[in-house]
Amino acid sequence: MATQLGVRAERLLEVRALLTAKGRRQSGRFAFEGATLLHEARRSGAVVDEIYATGEAYERDTLVREFESAGTPVYVVEPRSMAKISGLETPPGILAIGRMRAVALDQLFAADGVILTIADLNDPGNEGTLLRSAESFGCRGAVVGRLGADPYHPKVVRAAMGSSFRLRVAVADPSEVAQASADGGFEVVGLSADGERLDRHSWASRTAIVVGHERHGLGRWESLCAKRLAIPMPGSTESLNAAIAGSIALYEAAKSPAFE
């Protein structure tokens, strides 16, 4: 039977701390909200440590009770308590706690395939969309720059739409990626408006694609790139946002015979 928690429960303070990057790092856990992501977690076989639900959501969503029957602790909280631990203006009434996964760079760069590298992108929505695209187009995994958005930021997790539970993601600096890509025999290419045409590039069987900041470009990651690739745009638009540009590059790479 689900446990009822009061507004001042100490456990709720621990959950609220997961809204911050520091809190997530210290606990090794992250929060995600809503029935859709909870379904994605189950589909992915992700470990769910505990679930918090309003009384209405507990009665409405059978999946919460299925997790409870399988041994996951479930805590029923009042709507005002849910508002305190939620990262959303209008909480959906279900918040679950998952475990962050640490992926070593040498494992990521150990075999053929495409690795998406997100170079210090600060917009969590764009980062999450890129992680979703990376999974969709069959990437081996992704690297997120240490100066960018935390891959377990609630907005990143929401935008990734379940890819956070399945895609292997590492956090690193350019020097670490340079070493790992060299050791693994990966060609590193970066997206840049002044590069060669993306649609004419011959993709290597081991490729890391670097997507830079929308305004600042590749920045400190540019020196890693053996080549710079540009998306041909016959229209008058000068640039695309990072999520769209990166997704187009991943699609082009996925079409290559090198990855069939």
Secondary structure, 3 states (H helix, E strand, C coil): CCEECCCCCHHHHHHHHHHCHHHHHHHCEEEEECHHHHHHHHHHCCCEEEEEEEHHHHHHCHHHHHHHHCCCCEEEECHHHHHHHCCCCCCCCEEEEEECCCCCHHHHCCCCEEEEEECCCCCHHHHHHHHHHHHHCCCCEEEEECCCCCCCCHHHHHHHCCHHHCCCEEEECHHHHHHHHHHHCCEEEEEEEEEEEHHHCCCCCEEEEEECECCCECHHHHHHCCEEEECCCCCCCCCCCHHHHHHHHHHHHHHCHHHC
